[in-house]
């Protein structure tokens, strides 16, 4: 696995976590924990997945799809619909 540079994932981390807090009302600690432990975040860290081609709102949608269905690949951004 080739990891994306920290400054790239940090940008997404901050913005996606902020969206999680805004939408779900989690504390910052809860939002960080839920996001950082997700498969979505693991995929973002892995350069081979190409997740950095998506805007942060898409990464948030992918994370939401994972939370609802258990699989981030159920997001429309990954399915391509």
GUDRENGU-529779 format. One record per atom (N, C-alpha, C): residue number from 1; residue in three letters; x, y, z. Coordinates in steps of 0.2 Angstrom, whole numbers, plus 5000, padded with zeros to 4 digits. Each point is the difference from the previous one (the first is absolute). Layout:
GUDRENGU-529779
PT   num   residuo   east   north     up
PT   NUM       ala      X       Y      Z
...
//
This chain:
GUDRENGU-529779
PT   num   residuo   east   north     up
PT     1       unk   5004    4994   5000
PT     1       unk   4996    5006   5000
PT     1       unk   5004    5006   5000
PT     2       unk   4999    5005   4996
PT     2       unk   5003    5006   4999
PT     2       unk   4996    5005   5004
PT     3       unk   5002    5003   5005
PT     3       unk   4996    5005   5004
PT     3       unk   5000    5007   4996
PT     4       unk   4995    5004   5000
PT     4       unk   4999    5006   4998
PT     4       unk   5004    5005   5005
PT     5       unk   5003    5005   4998
PT     5       unk   5003    5005   5004
PT     5       unk   4996    5002   5006
PT     6       unk   5003    5001   5006
PT     6       unk   4996    5002   5006
PT     6       unk   4996    5007   4998
PT     7       unk   5003    5005   4997
PT     7       unk   4997    5006   4999
PT     7       unk   4993    4999   4996
PT     8       unk   5000    4995   4995
PT     8       unk   4995    4999   4996
PT     8       unk   4994    4997   5004
PT     9       unk   5001    4995   5004
PT     9       unk   4995    4997   5004
PT     9       unk   4998    5004   5006
PT    10       unk   5004    5004   5002
PT    10       unk   4999    5005   5006
PT    10       unk   4994    5005   4997
PT    11       unk   5001    5002   4994
PT    11       unk   4995    5005   4997
PT    11       unk   4993    4996   5000
PT    12       unk   4999    4994   4998
PT    12       unk   4994    4996   5000
PT    12       unk   4998    4999   5007
PT    13       unk   5004    4998   5004
PT    13       unk   4998    4998   5007
PT    13       unk   4997    5006   5003
PT    14       unk   5003    5006   5000
PT    14       unk   4997    5006   5003
PT    14       unk   4993    5001   4998
PT    15       unk   4999    5000   4993
PT    15       unk   4994    5002   4997
PT    15       unk   4995    4995   5001
PT    16       unk   5001    4994   4999
PT    16       unk   4995    4994   5001
PT    16       unk   4998    5000   5007
PT    17       unk   5005    5001   5005
PT    17       unk   4998    5000   5007
PT    17       unk   4995    5006   5002
PT    18       unk   5002    5005   4997
PT    18       unk   4995    5006   5001
PT    18       unk   4993    4999   4997
PT    19       unk   5000    4997   4994
PT    19       unk   4993    4998   4998
PT    19       unk   4997    4995   5004
PT    20       unk   5003    4995   5003
PT    20       unk   4997    4995   5004
PT    20       unk   4997    5004   5007
PT    21       unk   5004    5004   5003
PT    21       unk   4998    5004   5005
PT    21       unk   4994    5004   4999
PT    22       unk   5000    5004   4994
PT    22       unk   4995    5004   4998
PT    22       unk   4993    4996   4999
PT    23       unk   5001    4995   4997
PT    23       unk   4994    4996   4998
PT    23       unk   4997    4996   5006
PT    24       unk   5004    4996   5003
PT    24       unk   4998    4996   5005
PT    24       unk   5001    5002   5008
PT    25       unk   5003    5006   5001
PT    25       unk   5000    5003   5006
PT    25       unk   5005    4996   5005
PT    26       unk   5004    4996   4997
PT    26       unk   5005    4996   5004
PT    26       unk   5005    5005   5003
PT    27       unk   5003    4998   5006
PT    27       unk   5006    5004   5003
PT    27       unk   5005    4999   4995
PT    28       unk   5005    5005   5000
PT    28       unk   5006    4999   4996
PT    28       unk   5004    4993   5001
PT    29       unk   5000    4998   5006
PT    29       unk   5003    4994   5002
PT    29       unk   4996    4994   4997
PT    30       unk   4994    5000   5000
PT    30       unk   4996    4995   4997
PT    30       unk   5000    5000   4993
PT    31       unk   5000    5005   4997
PT    31       unk   5001    5001   4992
PT    31       unk   5006    4997   4998
PT    32       unk   5006    5002   5003
PT    32       unk   5007    4998   4998
PT    32       unk   5000    4993   5001
PT    33       unk   4998    4997   5005
PT    33       unk   5000    4993   5002
PT    33       unk   4996    4996   4994
PT    34       unk   4994    5002   4999
PT    34       unk   4996    4997   4995
PT    34       unk   5003    5000   4993
PT    35       unk   5003    5006   4998
PT    35       unk   5003    5000   4993
PT    35       unk   5006    4997   5000
PT    36       unk   5005    5001   5005
PT    36       unk   5006    4997   4999
PT    36       unk   5001    4992   5000
PT    37       unk   4994    4997   5004
PT    37       unk   5000    4993   5000
PT    37       unk   4996    4997   4994
PT    38       unk   4998    5004   4995
PT    38       unk   4996    4998   4995
PT    38       unk   5004    4997   4994
PT    39       unk   4997    4996   4996
PT    39       unk   5003    4997   4994
PT    39       unk   5001    5006   4995
PT    40       unk   4995    5005   5000
PT    40       unk   5001    5006   4996
PT    40       unk   5007    5003   5001
PT    41       unk   5001    5001   5006
PT    41       unk   5007    5003   5002
PT    41       unk   5006    4996   4998
PT    42       unk   4999    4994   5001
PT    42       unk   5006    4995   4997
PT    42       unk   5000    5001   4993
PT    43       unk   4995    5000   4996
PT    43       unk   5000    5000   4993
PT    43       unk   5003    5007   4998
PT    44       unk   4999    5005   5004
PT    44       unk   5002    5007   4998
PT    44       unk   5008    5000   5001
PT    45       unk   5002    4997   5005
PT    45       unk   5008    4999   5001
PT    45       unk   5003    4997   4995
PT    46       unk   4997    4995   4997
PT    46       unk   5003    4995   4995
PT    46       unk   5000    5004   4993
PT    47       unk   5006    5002   4997
PT    47       unk   5000    5003   4994
PT    47       unk   4997    4996   4994
PT    48       unk   5000    4994   5001
PT    48       unk   4998    4996   4994
PT    48       unk   4992    5000   4999
PT    49       unk   4996    5002   5005
PT    49       unk   4993    5001   4999
PT    49       unk   4998    5006   4997
PT    50       unk   5005    5005   4999
PT    50       unk   4998    5006   4997
PT    50       unk   4995    5005   5003
PT    51       unk   4999    4999   5006
PT    51       unk   4995    5004   5004
PT    51       unk   5001    5007   5000
PT    52       unk   5006    5002   4999
PT    52       unk   5002    5008   5000
PT    52       unk   4997    5003   4993
PT    53       unk   4998    4996   4995
PT    53       unk   4997    5003   4994
PT    53       unk   4993    5003   5002
PT    54       unk   4997    4998   5006
PT    54       unk   4993    5002   5001
PT    54       unk   5001    5006   5005
PT    55       unk   4995    5005   4999
PT    55       unk   4999    5005   5005
PT    55       unk   4999    4998   5007
PT    56       unk   5001    5004   5005
PT    56       unk   4998    4997   5007
PT    56       unk   4993    4999   5001
PT    57       unk   4995    5003   4997
PT    57       unk   4993    4998   5001
PT    57       unk   4999    4993   4997
PT    58       unk   5004    4998   4995
PT    58       unk   4999    4993   4998
PT    58       unk   5003    4995   5005
PT    59       unk   5005    5002   5003
PT    59       unk   5003    4995   5005
PT    59       unk   4996    5000   5006
PT    60       unk   4996    5005   5002
PT    60       unk   4995    5000   5005
PT    60       unk   4994    4996   4998
PT    61       unk   4998    5000   4994
PT    61       unk   4995    4996   4997
PT    61       unk   5002    4992   5001
PT    62       unk   5006    4999   4998
PT    62       unk   5002    4993   5000
PT    62       unk   5001    4998   5007
PT    63       unk   5002    5004   5005
PT    63       unk   5000    4998   5007
PT    63       unk   4992    4999   5002
PT    64       unk   4996    5004   4998
PT    64       unk   4993    4999   5002
PT    64       unk   4997    4994   4997
PT    65       unk   5002    4998   4994
PT    65       unk   4997    4994   4997
PT    65       unk   5003    4994   5004
PT    66       unk   5006    5000   5003
PT    66       unk   5003    4995   5004
PT    66       unk   4996    5000   5006
PT    67       unk   4999    5005   5003
PT    67       unk   4996    5000   5007
PT    67       unk   4993    4997   4999
PT    68       unk   4997    5001   4995
PT    68       unk   4993    4998   4999
PT    68       unk   5000    4993   4997
PT    69       unk   5004    4998   4996
PT    69       unk   5000    4993   4997
PT    69       unk   5006    4995   5002
PT    70       unk   5005    5003   5003
PT    70       unk   5005    4996   5002
PT    70       unk   5006    4999   4995
PT    71       unk   4999    5003   4994
PT    71       unk   5005    5000   4995
PT    71       unk   5000    5007   4996
PT    72       unk   5006    5003   5000
PT    72       unk   5001    5006   4997
PT    72       unk   4999    5000   4992
PT    73       unk   5001    4994   4997
PT    73       unk   4999    4999   4993
PT    73       unk   4993    5000   4998
PT    74       unk   4995    5001   5005
PT    74       unk   4993    5001   4998
PT    74       unk   4998    5008   4998
PT    75       unk   5005    5004   5001
PT    75       unk   4999    5007   4998
PT    75       unk   5000    5001   4993
PT    76       unk   4996    5005   4998
PT    76       unk   4999    5001   4993
PT    76       unk   5006    5002   4996
PT    77       unk   5005    5003   5004
PT    77       unk   5006    5002   4998
PT    77       unk   5005    4995   4998
PT    78       unk   4999    4994   5003
PT    78       unk   5004    4994   4998
PT    78       unk   4997    4996   4995
PT    79       unk   4993    4999   5001
PT    79       unk   4996    4996   4996
PT    79       unk   5000    5003   4993
PT    80       unk   5001    5007   4999
PT    80       unk   5000    5003   4994
PT    80       unk   4993    5002   4997
PT    81       unk   4995    5000   5004
PT    81       unk   4993    5002   4998
PT    81       unk   4999    5007   4999
//
